[in-house]
Amino acid sequence: MKRLTANKTKMIRICREYGMAPKNALFTKASRTWWLEWIDVQSGCWKVTLTVCSGKPMLTITHDRKDEVKVIPMALLEQLGMIETVEVSL
């Protein structure tokens, strides 16, 4: 079974893939959801949340000017080391 995993470094990498450059970000984890929050002097407040919805990894980007949700390709997550394989014993 494959499972999504993240830490602050991996979250910053995925943000960079989508054109964001978090600096001095606060990293938080709750269950299987991770998020970064930071303030950029030029572009304002940001919050990026990574979670799974209906089996699809989603990146929610909340910003002063707009909000958007992106479905993240599994290939990108594997490339960034954000997928781990877990042995399931029955």
Summary of the structure (lengths in Angstrom):
residues: 90
radius of gyration: 13.6
end to end distance: 12.5
largest distance: 52.8
contacts: 218
relative contact order: 0.24
helix: 18%
strand: 47%
